[in-house]
Structure formats: C-alpha cells, structure tokens
C-alpha cells in the first residue's frame, strides 16, 4: 500500500470521485449537510445548488425543483397525518 493510499483512507473527505465541482468551497457540501442535520431532500437541494454551475447546469436545477417538490409533498403528507 502506498502512502497516497494511506492518506486517502485516513482522510476520505479530501477525495472526490467524478469531478472537482466541490473542491473550491471552504467547507465540503456533505459536511455542511451532516453537521446541520438536514433531511435527505434538503441535503439533495443543497448538493445540487452547490454544484449546478460547475457540473450539470440546467439538469441540476431541474433536480433542485424535483427535490423541493418531494419535500413539499412530505410536509403536506405529514400535516394530513396529524
């Protein structure tokens, strides 16, 4: 095992698979989502907001809308149960 492999195992947060669209931020998106205890849908909205300009453009903006709609549905369904 090389020293690079050891570093990657010790610091997985410094590794990104599939591009570098998060590397220019001061804090990693996953860390922000995790530390703020966001839900799955909230986390996905944040993820796509952070990357759309650097990765998939309009496709990622469409995903933001989709996850917002899913969060709205979840909230409405939750209110109906009360």
Secondary structure, DSSP 8 states (H G I E B T S, - for coil): --HHHHHHHHTGGG--SS--TTTTSSS-HHHHHHHTT--HHHHHHHHHHHHTTTTTTHHHHHHHHHHHHHHHHHHHHHHHH-
